Amino acid sequence: MPIKKAIFCVAGAGTRFLPATKAQPKEMLPIVDKPIIQYLVEEAVEAGIEEIIFVTGRGKAAIENHFDKSAELEYSLLQKNKIDKLAEVEKISQLANFAYVRQPVQQGDGHALLCAEQFIDPTESVLVVFPDYLMPKSNKTLRKMIDIYREHRSPVIALDEVPMEAVSKYGVIDFKTTDQDNVVQIQKFVEKPKQEDAPSNLINAGYSILTPEVLRRLKSSESTAGDGEIRIADAFVNLCAEGNEIFGLKPTQHGYDCGDKVGFLKATVDMALSRDDLKDEFMEFLQDRLKKK
């Protein structure tokens, strides 16, 4: 069965960006002129996804509004003859079929995923996105993940490389290489290890393809931290321990941790410099600021 559904888990509180996220979802913070989450939705659609289920939480209505039709705005743009802007706005609600479900309490990323279980056929695999991380569009990360799944019919995780001094902030993997470029077989997961205990500097970037077996494991998963939370990593740990195949996709270019202030700024600068309508004036500004330093 081809992968046509994606679950976007967007119930997190965004505390690292307070007070900006006090009244708006962190996923709606803009990179230049587009919310973080829209970049990822567009990439998912380009990779063949047709249905997107958002697992939301309290205070996330802006996400629903963003991907819904806005008749008043569209009429206003039409009246002002802003046809290009009208087409851009209309396209958002037409990207995919959208559905929404709320995570009533935050009990781990696995619990968030299980909140969307009603939308998933028990026999299908799904793309899962936690949209803190933004990979360069040129990487074609989601499309490549689906291609890897199509070949192996096993779970697939998008990876990124970070400096060793940063590994304690992420889930880190141990791996062995394969005969495919940028594809590794994951052997072990270590959640937020100390630098000296990290098996590598390859981290989970928050995108994965989960098979029905992973979803079944989540239902019976017990927290390794003893806090009652259901974590996707725990299901992966058990699968690895039993010798099941899980594949990882290494990046061709590094991504951006947009849940981190510096990562968010890096993404904004690079995205602005990639735009023909912005890069010259913005580069001149940056060069002028550097001279004054």
N, C-alpha and C positions, 0 to 999 in steps of 0.2 A: 504494500500500500504506500503510495507516494506521500511525502510530508507536505501537507497543505495547511496545517494549523500551527499557530504560534501562541504561546502564553507569555505575556509580558507582566512580570511581577513588579508592581509599582506601589505597594502599600507602605514602604518605608517612610520614616518621619523626616529624614533629611536634616538631622540635627547638626551636621557639620557645616551647614550653610545658614544656620540661624544668624540674624533675624530674617534674612531674605525668604526663608521657607516657612515663616510663621503663618502666612496666609496664602501661600501658593506652593504647589508640589515642586519638589526639587527637579523632577523630570521635565518641568515646563520652563526651567531656566534656559534662556536662549544662548546658543552659540552663534554669534553675529545676529541673524534675524530669523532663526528657526529653532524651536525647542529641541533639546537633546533627544527627546523621545521620537520626534518626527523623523530625524535622520535614521534611526534604527527601524522604524516602521517602514520607511521607504526602502531600506536595504532588504528587509524581509520580503516585501512584495516583489522586488526585483529578483529575489532568489526563488520565487514561485509560491510564496505563501498567499493564501486566499482568505483565511479566517484568522482574526486576531482576538484573543480573549485577554482583557486586562483584569488583573487581580488588584483591586484598589483598596483604599482604606479611607478613614475619615479625612476630610479636607482635600480630596482628590477630584472634586467635580470638574475642575478646570480641564483635566485630561479628557473627560467625556465631552465637554463642550467643544474642545479643540477639534476632535475628530467627528463631531456632529455637523450637520448642515446648519448654516447660519443665514436664514432667509433675509433678515433685516440688513445685515452687512452686505450680502450679495446684491440686494436691491439698491442699496446706497452706492455701491461701486458701479453698478450698471447706470444709474442716473448720472453719475459724474464721469461716465465714459472711461472709467479706468479698467479697460478690458483685460489687460495683462494681469492686473491684481485680482480681478474677478476670477479668471481662469485658475490662478494659483490657489485661491481660497476654495473654489469648488472642487478642485482636485483632491484636497485633503480628505473630505468625507467620502470620496469615491475610491480611495486607495484599496480598501478591503472590506469584508463584512466584519463589523466590530460587535463584540459582546463584552459585558462587564459583570463582575462578581466581586463582592466585598469580603476581605479577610476581617472578621469581626474582632479578633485579637491577634497580636503578633506573637506567634509561637514557632518562629523559624522559617527559613526559606522553603523547606519541604512542606510545611503546613500551608504556606501561601499557595504553593503549586496544587496541593490537594483540594483547595477551595474551588479550583476550576475543573475538578474531575467530572462533573456533570456534562461538560462540553466535549469530553474526550471519549472516543470509542475504545473499549478495552483492548482492542487488537492493534491500535495505531500508535506510531511513534510521533512525538511532537518536538518542535523547536521551543526552547525556553530561553527567555531573555530577562536578565536583571540589568536595567539600563543605566547603571552608574558608569559603565565603561564604554568608550567610543573608539572603535577601530577605524583607521582610514578607509574611505570608500574604495580606494584602489586595491585594497587587500582582498576584496570580495569574500570576506570571511564567512558570511552565512551561506552563500552559494557553495563555497568549497566544503563547508561542513556537511551540507546535504549531499554533495557528491561522494564524500567519504562514507557517509552512512549508506548510501545506495550501493556502494561496493562491498561493505563489510557487514551491514545490518547489525551494527553494534553502537553503543552510546559514543558520542563525539563531544569533545569539549574544546572551546576556543582558548588558546593560551596566549600569554604575553611574557616578554622577558623584562625583568626589573632589576635594578642594582641590588646586590646582596644585602646591603644595609636596609632595604625596604621590604624584604620578604616577610617580616613579622606582621605586616598589615594584611596579608593575603593567604589564601589557600594555595599551597605549594605542592608540586607533583614530582615524583621520581618516575623515570621513564627509561625505555630502551628505544633505539632508533629502528626505523623500518626502511624498506627499499623505496618508499615514496618520499618525494621532496617535501620537507616541512611537516611530515606526519610522523608522530611518535606513538608508541603504545604505552599507556599509563600503567604503572605498576604499584604506585602508592600515593596516598594523599596525606598531607600533613597540614593541619589548619593553624595558621598564624604561628609558625615555629620561630624560635630564637634563631638568629643568624647562623650560629654554630651548629644548629640542629637541622637546618634546611637541606634537603637532598639535592636541590638545584635552585636556579633563579627563575624557573618557569612557573607562572602563576595562572590560576583560573580567572579568565577575564569576564566570566558571568554569562556566557552564552553556551548552551548545550543542546544536544539532541538526546532526548530520553526515550528509551524503549519501554514497552509495556512492563517488562521485568523490573525496570527501575521504579516505575510507578507502584508496582505491587510491593516492592521492598519498602517504599516510603510508608505504606499503610501500617506495616508492622515494625517500623524502625524504632529503635530505642536510642535516646540521646547519649552520645559518648561523653558529653559534658555534665550529665546528670541534672540538667535544668528543665527537663521536660520538653525541650524544643525539638522539632523534627527538622533534620538537616539533610539536604541532598547529598552532601559530602559523606555522611554516614552510610548511605546506601551504596555509594561508590566504593567506600572502603571495604565493605563486605563483599561486593562483587569482585574487587581486585584480589582479596584474600582467597577467594574460591577459584581464582584463575580465569575469570571471565575477561574477555577483551573489552577494553575501553581505549578509544583513540583520542589523541590530542592534535590540534592543528596549531603549529607554530606560526607566528606572524611574519609576513614579508617586510612590514614596517611596524614600529612600535605604536601602541595605542595610547589613549589618554584616560586616566582615572578622573572622570568628571565629578566624582563624589568628593574629590580633594580640591582645595582652592587653587593650588598651583597647577594641578592637572587641568582644571577647568580653564585657567588662563592660557595655558599652552595650547589647548584645543582651539580657543577663540582666536589667538594670534595666527596659528597655522591655517585655520579655516579662512580667516580674512585675507591672508597673503595668497591663498589659492584662488581668490576671486578676481576676475579681470576688472570688475567695476570698483574694486576697493584697493587692490594691492599697491598701486603706484603711490597714491596719496598716503596710505597707511605706512608703507615702507619709509617714505620721506619723513613722516612723523616719528617713527621709531629711531631712525638714524639721527634725527635732530635731538631726540631725548638722550641718546647714547653719547653724543658729543658734549652735551651739557653735564653729563655725569663726570 
